[in-house]
Amino acid sequence: MRIAGVALSAGLLLMVGLIGVASAAPRAARRGESVRVTTDGHLRPGHMETIKVKGFPGKGSTQVTFFPTAICEDECGAAGFPGGRTNARGEGTLRVRVPGTFLDAHEHHVYFRDRERIEVNVTWEGADESFANGSAEPEPIIVRDHASRRAASTLATDRTSDSTVTAPKSQLPIPNGFRLQGTNGYTLSVIGQGPHGKSSGSIRIAAVARGREVTYEAPAEVTETSMHANLGALGEISVEFQRSGRADSVPCGKQDVRFDSGSWTGTIRFHGEKSYTDVDAASATPDVKYLLGPFCGPLVTEGSLEGHGKGADLDVRNPGLGPQLSVYKPRPGSAALISAYLSEYDEGISIERTAVARIPGRDFAYAPNLRTATVTPPGPFSGSAHFDLGAKAGRRWSGDLTVDMPGRTDVPLTGPLLRATLDHSK
């Protein structure tokens, strides 16, 4: 089963672009008993986690998917996230942001449960289009609140170590991030994550507008009451939390979460590339409802497009860093969803850009036998691209299709390194 779609949240991409989409595979389908995939045993939704692999055939690119083990069998879907590359020995250390959801048999997004054991599947592709597959053993568990399963009421504020630190009763928990309004219709969210295990502190910045999002993950010095990150040309985040000593609360499930109603003060400067958005502020009040969203949200939300007839799902992937594309039409004659995704790494900062648009069905035309297809989307896309299954591998996807993304213009979405597939959507 192949599922495609995009669920953009305000600052948190629960399904990043849904560029590569996979189905849960029976365990017997794994290739190569020598392949080993390992984690530290605990995966946190919304966080960058490390996955180590060895035993693949050699140099290649990887995609990582996450499935629940208890209820899926082969009826679930999940996004495929670029994991990075393996070396000539077939080894690699992958860094992947763990999603908060998977897709059930009805194409609904379902949240992973806290302490749920999940299957982590790594698909490897070599330069000659050969494939190999492996899954993490032992299977890791989902930990929705860092360290010793702290309640959501702590707001994940113990970010300084793996051990649980209990704040004095006189002190209320501190929210670990904030949101501000930027220029050109963008909202900027900032979340700090302190060091844990062998991972150092980091700061995550997401700039979000309708159909557009850029996320940045940068090294930072983060404590319970401070965040300091030099972002180079992008700006600087250097703030301290000023306690008010007054309690505020928001509902979270059947309980109310209490927290300090103070503010983050200091330097908040962010300048998006090519001035797509700017923020310059001396203080920010935490948006606790937003920060608690992954913990207190509904268990099920519906996908972006639904259909009962056979449509088409065009997937264009990149073996490494670079652009990827997905075009999804749930049934003939319906509108289509086009999603472009670009991953970059610049001066120690991981950058992920996304552009998503609903386009007229006529802009995604394909043959009934799915041997050919043409994409001619409107802005922010430009040009067109053609898929031809009868051409050689490096020429099946051709044209002059580009996209303007936040901070990057004229990003090419065709080329000999990109690999395209066309399947019936279900």
QUIWO-V905488 format. One record per residue. RES is the residue in one small letter. OMEGA is omega in radians with two decimals (NA if undefined). BURIAL is b if it has 16 or more other C-alpha atoms within 10 Angstrom, else e. D_CENTER is the distance of its C-alpha to the mean C-alpha in whole Angstrom. Layout:
BEGIN
res:omega:burial:d_center
RES:OMEGA:BURIAL:D_CENTER
RES:OMEGA:BURIAL:D_CENTER
END
This chain:
BEGIN
res:omega:burial:d_center
m:3.08:e:21
r:-3.14:b:18
i:3.07:b:16
a:3.14:b:14
g:-3.13:b:13
v:3.02:b:11
a:3.12:b:10
l:3.01:b:10
s:-3.09:e:11
a:3.07:b:13
g:3.12:b:10
l:3.08:b:8
l:-3.14:b:5
l:3.06:b:6
m:-2.93:b:5
v:3.04:b:4
g:-3.00:b:7
l:-3.13:b:9
i:3.09:b:10
g:-3.09:b:12
v:-3.05:b:13
a:3.06:b:15
s:3.08:b:17
a:-3.08:b:19
a:3.06:b:21
p:-3.09:e:25
r:-3.11:e:25
a:-3.08:e:28
a:-3.13:e:26
r:3.14:b:25
r:2.96:e:26
g:3.14:e:28
e:-3.10:e:29
s:3.14:e:29
v:3.11:b:25
r:3.09:b:24
v:-3.10:b:20
t:3.03:b:20
t:3.07:b:18
d:3.06:e:20
g:-3.11:e:20
h:-3.13:b:18
l:-3.07:b:14
r:3.12:b:13
p:3.13:b:10
g:-3.10:b:8
h:3.00:b:9
m:3.14:b:9
e:-3.11:b:12
t:3.09:b:14
i:-3.14:b:15
k:-3.13:b:19
v:3.04:b:20
k:3.10:b:24
g:3.05:b:26
f:-3.02:b:25
p:-3.10:b:27
g:3.13:b:26
k:3.12:b:24
g:3.11:b:21
s:-3.09:b:17
t:2.94:b:15
q:-3.06:b:12
v:3.08:b:11
t:-3.07:b:11
f:-3.11:b:12
f:2.97:b:15
p:-3.09:b:18
t:-2.95:e:21
a:-2.92:e:23
i:-2.95:e:23
c:-2.87:b:21
e:3.12:e:24
d:-3.04:e:23
e:-3.12:e:22
c:3.07:b:18
g:3.13:b:15
a:3.08:b:12
a:3.02:b:9
g:-3.07:b:10
f:3.08:b:7
p:-3.09:b:10
g:-3.08:b:11
g:-3.02:b:14
r:3.02:b:18
t:3.13:b:21
n:-3.08:e:24
a:3.10:e:27
r:-3.13:e:28
g:-3.13:b:25
e:3.11:b:23
g:3.02:b:20
t:-3.02:b:18
l:3.05:b:14
r:-3.03:b:11
v:3.04:b:8
r:-3.08:b:6
v:3.13:b:7
p:3.11:b:6
g:-3.01:b:9
t:2.89:b:11
f:3.13:b:12
l:3.13:b:15
d:-3.07:b:18
a:3.12:e:21
h:3.10:e:22
e:3.04:b:18
h:3.05:b:17
h:-3.12:b:14
v:-3.12:b:15
y:2.93:b:14
f:3.12:b:15
r:3.07:b:18
d:-3.13:e:19
r:3.09:e:21
e:3.08:e:20
r:-3.06:b:20
i:3.07:b:17
e:3.07:b:17
v:-3.06:b:15
n:3.13:b:16
v:3.07:b:16
t:-3.10:b:17
w:3.07:b:19
e:3.11:b:21
g:-3.11:b:23
a:-3.14:e:25
d:3.14:e:28
e:3.01:e:25
s:-3.06:e:26
f:2.98:b:23
a:-3.01:b:23
n:3.07:b:21
g:3.14:b:21
s:-3.08:b:20
a:3.05:b:20
e:-0.06:e:23
p:-3.13:e:24
e:-3.13:b:21
p:3.09:b:19
i:3.08:b:19
i:3.06:b:16
v:-3.07:b:17
r:3.06:b:16
d:-2.96:b:18
h:3.06:b:19
a:-2.90:b:22
s:3.06:e:25
r:3.10:e:23
r:3.10:b:24
a:-3.13:e:24
a:-3.11:b:22
s:3.07:b:25
t:-3.13:b:24
l:-3.14:b:21
a:-3.08:b:20
t:3.09:b:22
d:-3.03:b:24
r:-3.00:b:21
t:-3.13:b:24
s:3.10:e:25
d:-3.13:e:24
s:-3.12:e:27
t:3.11:e:28
v:-3.11:e:29
t:-3.14:e:31
a:3.07:e:32
p:-3.10:e:36
k:-3.10:e:36
s:-3.10:e:37
q:3.12:e:34
l:3.09:b:31
p:-3.12:b:27
i:3.05:b:25
p:-3.02:b:22
n:3.10:b:20
g:-3.11:b:18
f:3.07:b:19
r:3.09:b:19
l:3.07:b:21
q:3.07:b:22
g:3.11:b:22
t:3.06:e:24
n:3.03:e:23
g:-3.12:e:22
y:2.97:b:19
t:-3.10:b:18
l:3.06:b:17
s:-3.12:b:15
v:3.11:b:16
i:3.12:b:15
g:3.09:b:17
q:-3.13:b:17
g:3.13:b:20
p:3.08:b:21
h:-3.10:e:21
g:3.12:e:22
k:-3.12:e:22
s:3.11:e:19
s:-3.13:e:20
g:3.14:b:19
s:3.07:b:16
i:-3.13:b:15
r:-3.13:b:12
i:3.10:b:13
a:3.06:b:11
a:-2.97:b:14
v:2.97:b:13
a:-3.09:b:16
r:3.09:e:17
g:-3.10:e:15
r:3.10:b:13
e:3.00:b:11
v:3.06:b:11
t:3.14:b:9
y:3.05:b:11
e:-3.03:b:12
a:3.04:b:15
p:-3.11:b:18
a:2.97:b:20
e:-3.04:b:23
v:2.98:b:22
t:3.14:b:25
e:-3.02:b:25
t:-3.11:b:27
s:3.03:b:26
m:3.13:b:23
h:-3.14:b:24
a:3.02:b:22
n:-3.06:e:23
l:-3.14:b:21
g:-3.11:e:23
a:-3.13:e:24
l:3.11:e:21
g:-3.05:b:23
e:2.97:b:23
i:3.13:b:22
s:-3.00:b:25
v:3.03:b:26
e:3.12:b:28
f:3.11:b:28
q:-3.13:b:31
r:3.04:b:32
s:-3.07:e:34
g:3.14:e:36
r:-3.10:e:35
a:2.96:e:33
d:-3.11:e:31
s:3.04:e:29
v:3.12:e:26
p:3.08:e:26
c:-3.06:b:24
g:-3.11:e:25
k:-3.13:e:29
q:3.01:e:29
d:3.12:e:29
v:-3.14:b:27
r:-3.11:b:29
f:3.10:b:28
d:-3.05:b:30
s:3.14:b:30
g:-3.08:b:30
s:3.02:b:28
w:-3.09:b:26
t:-3.14:b:29
g:-3.12:b:29
t:3.06:b:27
i:-3.14:b:24
r:3.07:b:24
f:3.13:b:21
h:3.14:b:22
g:3.13:b:19
e:-3.12:e:20
k:3.06:e:23
s:3.13:e:24
y:2.98:b:21
t:3.12:b:21
d:3.02:b:23
v:3.08:b:23
d:-3.06:b:26
a:3.12:e:27
a:3.13:e:29
s:3.11:b:28
a:3.09:b:25
t:-3.13:b:25
p:3.03:b:23
d:-2.98:e:21
v:3.10:b:21
k:3.11:b:20
y:-3.10:b:17
l:-3.13:b:16
l:-3.08:b:18
g:-3.12:e:16
p:-3.10:b:13
f:-2.99:b:17
c:-3.10:b:19
g:3.11:e:18
p:-3.11:e:19
l:-3.07:e:19
v:2.98:e:18
t:-3.07:e:17
e:3.13:e:18
g:-3.01:b:16
s:-3.11:e:16
l:3.10:b:19
e:3.11:b:22
g:-3.08:e:25
h:3.11:e:27
g:-3.13:e:29
k:3.02:e:27
g:-3.12:b:25
a:-3.11:b:23
d:3.13:b:20
l:-3.10:b:20
d:3.11:b:17
v:-3.04:b:17
r:3.14:b:15
n:-3.11:b:16
p:-3.13:b:17
g:3.05:b:16
l:-3.14:e:14
g:-3.04:b:15
p:2.99:b:14
q:-3.03:b:13
l:3.01:b:14
s:3.04:b:15
v:-3.00:b:18
y:3.05:b:18
k:-3.02:b:22
p:3.14:b:23
r:3.13:b:26
p:3.11:b:29
g:-3.13:e:30
s:2.99:b:27
a:-3.13:b:24
a:3.09:b:21
l:3.13:b:18
i:-3.07:b:17
s:3.07:b:13
a:-3.05:b:13
y:-3.11:b:10
l:3.09:b:11
s:-3.11:b:11
e:3.06:e:13
y:-3.02:e:15
d:3.08:e:18
e:3.07:e:20
g:-3.12:e:18
i:3.06:b:15
s:-3.05:e:12
i:3.10:b:11
e:-3.13:b:8
r:-3.13:b:10
t:3.00:b:10
a:-3.07:b:13
v:3.12:b:14
a:2.97:b:17
r:-3.04:b:20
i:3.09:b:23
p:-3.12:b:26
g:-3.12:b:27
r:-3.14:b:29
d:3.05:e:27
f:-3.09:b:25
a:-3.11:b:28
y:3.11:b:29
a:3.14:e:32
p:3.13:e:32
n:3.09:e:32
l:3.09:b:29
r:3.12:e:30
t:3.08:b:30
a:3.10:b:28
t:3.14:b:27
v:3.11:b:25
t:-3.02:b:26
p:3.06:b:24
p:3.14:e:25
g:0.24:e:23
p:3.11:e:21
f:3.11:b:22
s:-3.14:b:25
g:-3.12:b:27
s:3.11:b:27
a:-3.06:b:26
h:3.07:b:27
f:-3.14:b:27
d:-3.10:b:30
l:-3.11:b:30
g:-3.13:e:33
a:3.09:e:32
k:-3.00:e:32
a:-3.09:b:28
g:-3.09:e:28
r:-3.12:b:29
r:-3.10:b:28
w:-3.02:b:25
s:3.11:b:27
g:-3.10:b:28
d:-3.10:e:27
l:3.07:b:24
t:3.10:b:22
v:2.99:b:20
d:3.14:b:20
m:3.09:b:16
p:-3.14:b:17
g:3.12:e:18
r:3.11:e:19
t:3.09:e:21
d:3.08:e:23
v:-3.10:b:20
p:3.13:b:21
l:3.02:b:20
t:3.13:b:22
g:-3.04:b:24
p:-3.12:e:26
l:-3.11:b:23
l:-3.14:b:20
r:-3.07:b:21
a:3.03:b:21
t:-3.14:b:22
l:-3.11:b:23
d:3.00:b:23
h:3.02:b:24
s:-3.11:b:22
k:NA:b:23
END
